[in-house]
Every structure is written in C-alpha cells, then in structure tokens.
Amino acid sequence: MVGFDMDHTFVRYKLDNMYDLMHGALCHFLQDMYPKELFVGLNRDQTFEMKGQIFDTVKGHFIAVDSTGNVCSLRHGSGDRIRDTIKIHSEYPEGKWEHFNLARTFSKDIDKYVAFLSAFGIPAAFIIATVIDWIDENENSVENRKKAYRKLVHHVYDGFNHHYDPDSLVLDQGHFFPNIKRNPEKFLHKVPDTLLEFVKILQRQNKKVFLMTNSRADFTEVVCDYALGPGWRSLFDIVVCHAQKPSFFFEEKPFFQTDGILSGGNSTAFLERNEFVSREKSLILYFGDDVNGDVFAPSHFSNWHTVAILEELERPSILNLGFVEHFFNEDKKSFLFSVINQYSRYCVSSVEMIAKFVIAEANSLE
C-alpha cells in the first residue's frame, strides 16, 4: 500500500508566491502588537527559509544542532551566523543545547524552542528575527528581553492559528485559505502526468493508493480540483482528510466519513477498517514533507516506511545560500539529517523523482 501527503508532496505549491502570502499575512497580523514601521516594506530573507532550523525562544538565537545536540552555529535575531566554538560555548555550556532531548522526540514547547519542520511555518522565521532585533534595541534588561521573546513566539502562533484556521475557508477570513481558493493558479502547480502514471502503475501492481492530509475536506477539494481536476477522487482508493498528524499515529481518535471521504482517525483503525490492508504495518510506504508528521511519527509509532520530501534540494537559490552546509553542518550531520536518515527509506526533492524512475523501470519491462 502506498500513501501520499497532499500539501507540498502530491500537490506542490509555488513556494515563492506562498511564502510571500504568509509573510505578508503575519506582518499584517503583528502590526497590532509591534510598531507598524517594522513591517512596512519588509521583504523576505531566503537565508531563513530552510527546513530544520531551530529558534531558541529563551535566548533569541536561531541555532543549528547536530545529531547529538551540539550547537554547530547560532544566529541572534537577523545577525550574522556564528560558528566560532568559543562564542558558541559562551552561550551554551560545553556547546550543548539543553533542550535537545525534548526536541528529538518532537515534543512541542514554544516557551523553550520552535522547530521549523514544514513549509507552512518557515515564513515566520525571518519575521521573528526582525522583531528580536527590535526587542534588543528597546529592552535593556535581560529578563525583560527573555519575556519579550516568549511573548513574540506566542504572538506568531496566534497569527498561525488565525490564518491557518480551517474554518476561515468557509468564513472567508484570514489570508491563506481564501486567497488560495480565489487564485489557485497563483499558488499551486498542476500535478504532472508523470505522477498520475506513477499511481496507475502502482495500481496495476495491485497496490492500493491513498491520500492522507491534515487539510480538511473542503480545502482538499479546492486544492485537488485545481491541481488534479474534478475527477481526482477516482485516482485514490482511500482519501483521509483532517488526519491531525502526527497524533494520527499514536492517539486513538475515531474516523468519520462524509461523502466517501474519511476524516480524523488513527493508524490502527486505518488498518482495521480496510480489509485489503495487511496487518503488517511495514507494508505501507508513505511520502510526505513534514519531518515530524510525515517522517518521524509514521515510522517511529506505526512502523510505516517513509519517503521524505525535501523541496529545498531543488531550489538553487536556497542551495546557494548554504542549505547543504546547514543540512550537513560540515563534518557533522545535522539533527534534520539524522532524523531523515533514521526514519525514512529515501529523501528526494519531489515525488516526481521516484515516479520517473518507476515509469522508466516499467517501460523497460514491457
């Protein structure tokens, strides 16, 4: 059985346009909490648009850590990245990040840290850095700065909750869902024929194919109607919306079914309700881009095989800005690398890479 996440996996976004959208949305939201002039004319900074970076809420640093929790570099606010060992050790005793054991299990505690693990959160990083600079200029007390850093992160998450509120599609509020509904061609790529042929080959090999997304059914319809066409449901044997990954893989939530689409649920019930699925969980291969919800959680909790999608690998501007160094941290493997290396079978820039290989293999056998 083969499954796909929807956003940034089976359906790909035009990243620059989407990042512009969310950058502008968060700037607009934060103008009620901070001076408006901070955000007027504030352009994105692509050096912050890298999956796997961590914001240390307590210290106001963006840090890169290796697979054992050593801090390899830090960047305070929007300042230059520091790699000097002595300077790093002055901030982190023995060079160790104290919350690494919490982060490695993907436990969420925004008062301690924020890990940028999916494309939906990445646009906030540079905005956080910008406000950190302003806080430092206006708060003389170290304790007051720390309180302001924590408050900032909560404000940003309030912005996420506002703009990514699933009800906003129906209510036509916020920037994200309504804009994509009105202008899908601006934000979404059409799914290429190679991907459709890939699915057909899998089904000819008697593999069941499913789509599983955290998006709710109404937004899934908007995205797939544009990217795949109105008859998109017939492409998949099962569609699961509002899966609430990563908790889909370790909480016992019920499924609901509406108009042939499943919502909610959990991985155990997913196996039990589908007679054609083997009880051997390892026979499921799942493609996704979220390091926690699509890679770590399905592998760690449910023993699914995963393929990690890392779009940065085919963005020349990001590669030129140091993503490879960020990913590998020179001679040390980064935390992001170690998670993907341990919990996924493959790491590719897009599903199309695998699809082209499978199609070529299938053609050679005909």
C-alpha positions as CSV (number, residue, x, y, z in Angstrom):
1,M,0.0,0.0,0.0
2,V,1.3,3.4,-0.9
3,G,0.2,6.7,0.5
4,F,0.9,10.4,-0.1
5,D,0.6,13.6,1.9
6,M,-1.2,16.3,-0.1
7,D,0.4,19.7,0.6
8,H,4.0,20.0,-0.7
9,T,4.0,16.3,-1.6
10,F,1.4,15.1,-4.1
11,V,0.4,18.6,-4.8
12,R,3.2,21.2,-4.9
13,Y,2.9,24.9,-4.2
14,K,4.6,27.7,-5.9
15,L,6.8,28.4,-2.9
16,D,7.8,31.9,-3.5
17,N,4.2,33.0,-4.0
18,M,3.1,31.1,-1.0
19,Y,5.9,32.4,1.2
20,D,5.1,36.0,0.0
21,L,1.4,35.4,1.0
22,M,2.2,34.1,4.5
23,H,5.0,36.6,5.1
24,G,2.6,39.5,4.3
25,A,-0.2,37.9,6.4
26,L,2.0,37.5,9.5
27,C,3.4,41.0,9.1
28,H,-0.1,42.4,8.9
29,F,-1.2,40.4,12.0
30,L,1.7,41.5,14.1
31,Q,1.2,45.2,13.4
32,D,-1.3,45.3,16.2
33,M,1.4,44.2,18.7
34,Y,4.6,45.9,17.4
35,P,5.4,49.2,15.6
36,K,4.0,49.1,12.1
37,E,7.2,50.6,10.7
38,L,9.0,47.3,11.5
39,F,6.9,45.5,8.8
40,V,6.4,48.2,6.1
41,G,8.5,47.2,3.1
42,L,9.9,44.2,4.9
43,N,11.0,41.7,2.3
44,R,11.6,38.0,2.8
45,D,15.1,36.8,3.6
46,Q,15.8,33.4,2.0
47,T,18.6,32.6,4.3
48,F,15.9,31.9,6.9
49,E,13.8,29.7,4.5
50,M,15.5,26.4,5.4
51,K,13.7,23.5,6.9
52,G,15.2,22.1,10.1
53,Q,16.4,25.4,11.8
54,I,15.5,25.8,15.4
55,F,14.7,29.0,17.3
56,D,15.8,29.1,20.9
57,T,13.0,31.1,22.5
58,V,14.9,31.6,25.7
59,K,18.0,33.2,24.1
60,G,16.6,34.6,20.9
61,H,19.0,32.6,18.8
62,F,18.4,30.6,15.6
63,I,20.6,27.5,16.0
64,A,21.8,24.6,14.0
65,V,22.5,21.4,16.1
66,D,24.0,18.1,15.1
67,S,22.6,14.7,15.8
68,T,23.8,14.6,19.4
69,G,22.7,18.1,20.4
70,N,25.9,20.1,19.8
71,V,25.3,23.6,18.7
72,C,27.1,24.0,15.4
73,S,26.1,27.6,14.7
74,L,23.9,30.3,16.1
75,R,22.4,33.5,14.8
76,H,20.9,36.1,17.1
77,G,18.0,37.8,15.5
78,S,18.9,38.7,11.9
79,G,22.6,39.0,12.7
80,D,25.4,37.0,11.1
81,R,25.7,33.3,11.7
82,I,28.4,32.5,14.3
83,R,30.4,29.3,14.0
84,D,33.2,30.2,16.4
85,T,33.4,27.5,19.1
86,I,34.4,29.9,21.9
87,K,31.5,32.2,21.2
88,I,29.1,29.3,21.0
89,H,30.4,27.8,24.3
90,S,29.8,31.2,25.9
91,E,26.1,30.9,25.1
92,Y,25.8,27.1,25.5
93,P,27.9,25.4,28.2
94,E,30.1,22.8,26.5
95,G,28.4,23.6,23.3
96,K,25.3,21.6,24.1
97,W,21.7,22.7,23.6
98,E,19.9,22.0,26.8
99,H,16.5,21.2,25.2
100,F,17.8,18.7,22.6
101,N,16.3,15.7,24.3
102,L,12.9,17.4,24.2
103,A,13.3,18.4,20.6
104,R,14.5,14.9,19.4
105,T,11.1,13.5,20.4
106,F,9.3,16.4,18.7
107,S,7.7,17.4,22.0
108,K,6.2,20.9,21.5
109,D,7.1,23.6,24.0
110,I,7.2,27.0,22.3
111,D,8.4,28.7,25.5
112,K,11.6,26.8,25.0
113,Y,12.0,26.4,21.3
114,V,10.4,26.4,17.8
115,A,11.5,23.9,15.2
116,F,10.7,24.8,11.6
117,L,9.9,21.4,10.1
118,S,7.3,22.2,7.4
119,A,6.8,24.8,4.7
120,F,3.8,26.3,6.4
121,G,5.9,27.6,9.3
122,I,9.0,28.7,7.5
123,P,7.8,32.2,6.5
124,A,7.7,33.2,10.2
125,A,11.4,32.7,10.9
126,F,12.7,36.0,9.4
127,I,9.8,37.9,10.9
128,I,10.8,36.6,14.3
129,A,14.4,37.6,13.7
130,T,13.3,41.1,12.7
131,V,11.2,41.6,15.9
132,I,14.1,40.1,18.0
133,D,16.3,42.9,16.7
134,W,13.7,45.5,17.8
135,I,13.3,43.9,21.2
136,D,17.0,44.0,21.8
137,E,17.1,47.7,20.9
138,N,14.2,48.6,23.3
139,E,14.7,46.3,26.3
140,N,17.8,46.8,28.5
141,S,17.0,44.1,31.0
142,V,18.0,40.5,30.1
143,E,14.9,39.2,31.9
144,N,12.6,41.6,30.1
145,R,14.1,40.5,26.8
146,K,13.5,36.9,27.6
147,K,9.9,37.6,28.5
148,A,9.5,39.6,25.2
149,Y,11.0,36.7,23.2
150,R,8.4,34.3,24.7
151,K,5.6,36.8,24.1
152,L,6.7,37.2,20.5
153,V,6.6,33.5,19.8
154,H,3.1,33.3,21.2
155,H,2.0,36.2,19.1
156,V,3.4,34.4,16.0
157,Y,1.5,31.3,16.9
158,D,-1.7,33.4,17.4
159,G,-1.0,34.5,13.8
160,F,-0.7,30.9,12.6
161,N,-3.9,30.0,14.4
162,H,-5.7,32.9,12.8
163,H,-4.5,32.5,9.2
164,Y,-4.5,28.7,9.2
165,D,-7.8,28.3,11.0
166,P,-9.6,25.6,8.9
167,D,-13.0,27.5,9.4
168,S,-11.6,30.5,7.6
169,L,-12.2,28.9,4.2
170,V,-16.0,28.8,4.8
171,L,-16.0,32.2,6.7
172,D,-13.8,33.8,4.0
173,Q,-11.4,35.3,6.6
174,G,-7.7,35.3,7.1
175,H,-5.2,35.4,4.2
176,F,-4.3,31.8,3.5
177,F,-7.3,29.7,2.6
178,P,-9.4,32.4,0.9
179,N,-6.5,33.6,-1.3
180,I,-5.7,30.1,-2.5
181,K,-9.4,29.4,-3.2
182,R,-9.7,32.6,-5.2
183,N,-6.4,32.3,-7.0
184,P,-5.3,28.6,-7.1
185,E,-3.2,29.2,-10.3
186,K,-1.1,31.7,-8.4
187,F,-0.2,29.3,-5.6
188,L,-0.5,25.7,-6.9
189,H,1.2,23.7,-9.6
190,K,-0.8,21.3,-11.7
191,V,0.1,17.7,-10.8
192,P,2.3,16.4,-13.7
193,D,1.3,13.5,-15.9
194,T,4.3,11.5,-14.6
195,L,2.7,11.4,-11.1
196,L,-0.6,10.2,-12.5
197,E,1.1,7.5,-14.5
198,F,3.1,6.5,-11.3
199,V,-0.2,5.9,-9.5
200,K,-1.6,3.9,-12.3
201,I,1.5,1.7,-12.4
202,L,1.2,1.1,-8.6
203,Q,-2.5,0.1,-9.0
204,R,-1.6,-2.2,-11.9
205,Q,0.8,-3.9,-9.5
206,N,-2.2,-4.4,-7.1
207,K,-1.1,-1.8,-4.7
208,K,-3.7,0.3,-3.0
209,V,-3.0,4.0,-3.2
210,F,-4.3,6.6,-0.6
211,L,-4.1,10.3,0.0
212,M,-3.8,11.4,3.7
213,T,-3.7,15.0,4.6
214,N,-4.1,17.2,7.6
215,S,-6.1,19.6,5.5
216,R,-9.9,19.5,6.0
217,A,-12.1,18.1,3.2
218,D,-13.3,21.4,1.9
219,F,-9.7,22.7,1.4
220,T,-8.6,19.3,0.0
221,E,-11.4,19.7,-2.6
222,V,-10.2,23.2,-3.5
223,V,-6.6,22.1,-3.9
224,C,-7.2,18.8,-5.8
225,D,-10.0,20.2,-8.0
226,Y,-7.4,22.6,-9.4
227,A,-4.3,20.5,-9.3
228,L,-5.8,17.2,-10.5
229,G,-9.2,18.1,-12.0
230,P,-12.8,17.5,-10.8
231,G,-12.5,13.7,-11.1
232,W,-9.5,13.5,-8.7
233,R,-11.1,11.2,-6.1
234,S,-11.2,8.2,-8.6
235,L,-7.3,8.3,-8.6
236,F,-7.2,7.1,-5.0
237,D,-8.6,4.1,-3.2
238,I,-8.8,6.0,0.1
239,V,-8.8,9.7,1.0
240,V,-8.2,10.7,4.6
241,C,-8.6,14.4,5.5
242,H,-8.0,16.2,8.8
243,A,-5.8,13.3,9.9
244,Q,-4.1,15.5,12.5
245,K,-0.7,14.0,12.0
246,P,1.5,13.3,14.0
247,S,-1.2,12.3,16.6
248,F,-2.8,10.1,14.0
249,F,-0.1,7.7,14.7
250,F,-0.3,7.5,18.5
251,E,-3.8,8.6,19.6
252,E,-7.0,6.6,19.4
253,K,-9.3,9.1,17.6
254,P,-12.4,7.9,15.7
255,F,-12.9,8.1,12.0
256,F,-15.8,10.0,10.4
257,Q,-17.0,9.5,6.9
258,T,-18.7,12.1,4.7
259,D,-19.4,11.7,1.0
260,G,-16.8,8.9,0.7
261,I,-14.0,10.9,2.4
262,L,-12.7,9.8,5.8
263,S,-11.8,12.4,8.4
264,G,-9.8,12.0,11.6
265,G,-9.0,8.5,12.7
266,N,-5.8,6.8,13.7
267,S,-3.3,4.4,12.2
268,T,-4.6,1.3,14.0
269,A,-8.2,1.9,12.9
270,F,-6.9,2.7,9.4
271,L,-5.6,-0.8,9.1
272,E,-8.6,-2.4,10.8
273,R,-11.3,-0.8,8.6
274,N,-9.7,-1.7,5.3
275,E,-9.8,-5.4,4.7
276,F,-7.3,-5.2,1.8
277,V,-4.6,-3.8,4.1
278,S,-2.2,-6.3,5.5
279,R,-1.8,-6.3,9.3
280,E,1.9,-5.9,8.6
281,K,2.3,-2.2,9.0
282,S,5.7,-2.2,7.4
283,L,4.0,-2.9,4.1
284,I,2.8,0.7,4.0
285,L,5.0,3.2,2.1
286,Y,4.2,6.9,2.8
287,F,5.5,10.0,1.1
288,G,5.5,13.4,2.9
289,D,7.3,16.6,3.6
290,D,6.7,17.3,7.3
291,V,9.7,16.0,9.2
292,N,7.6,15.1,12.3
293,G,4.1,14.3,10.9
294,D,5.1,12.5,7.7
295,V,8.6,11.0,8.5
296,F,9.3,10.6,12.2
297,A,5.8,9.8,13.6
298,P,4.6,7.2,11.0
299,S,7.9,5.4,11.2
300,H,8.5,5.6,14.9
301,F,5.0,4.9,16.1
302,S,3.4,2.8,13.3
303,N,6.4,1.2,11.6
304,W,5.4,2.6,8.2
305,H,8.2,3.0,5.6
306,T,8.5,6.7,4.6
307,V,10.0,8.8,1.9
308,A,11.0,12.3,3.0
309,I,10.3,15.1,0.6
310,L,12.8,18.0,0.9
311,E,11.9,20.7,-1.6
312,E,15.0,22.7,-0.7
313,L,17.1,20.2,-2.7
314,E,15.9,21.6,-6.0
315,R,15.8,25.3,-5.1
316,P,19.1,26.7,-6.5
317,S,18.7,29.9,-4.5
318,I,18.4,28.1,-1.2
319,L,21.3,25.7,-2.1
320,N,23.5,28.6,-3.0
321,L,22.6,30.3,0.4
322,G,24.1,27.4,2.3
323,F,21.4,24.7,2.7
324,V,23.8,21.9,2.1
325,E,26.1,23.2,4.8
326,H,23.0,23.7,7.1
327,F,21.9,20.1,6.3
328,F,25.3,18.5,7.0
329,N,27.0,21.1,9.2
330,E,30.3,20.4,7.5
331,D,31.8,17.3,9.1
332,K,28.8,16.7,11.4
333,K,25.4,15.5,10.4
334,S,22.6,17.9,11.4
335,F,19.6,17.0,13.5
336,L,17.5,17.2,10.4
337,F,19.8,14.9,8.5
338,S,19.8,12.4,11.4
339,V,16.0,12.2,11.6
340,I,15.6,11.8,7.9
341,N,18.4,9.2,7.8
342,Q,17.0,7.2,10.6
343,Y,13.2,7.3,9.9
344,S,12.9,7.4,6.1
345,R,13.9,5.0,3.3
346,Y,14.7,7.7,0.9
347,C,15.0,11.5,0.8
348,V,14.1,13.2,-2.5
349,S,13.2,16.7,-3.6
350,S,9.9,15.6,-5.1
351,V,7.7,12.6,-5.7
352,E,8.3,13.1,-9.4
353,M,11.9,11.9,-9.0
354,I,10.6,8.5,-7.8
355,A,7.8,8.5,-10.3
356,K,10.2,8.9,-13.3
357,F,12.4,6.1,-12.0
358,V,9.4,3.7,-11.6
359,I,8.0,4.6,-15.0
360,A,11.4,4.0,-16.7
361,E,11.6,0.6,-15.0
362,A,8.1,-0.3,-16.0
363,N,8.7,0.7,-19.6
364,S,11.9,-1.4,-19.7
365,L,10.0,-4.5,-18.8
366,E,7.4,-4.1,-21.5
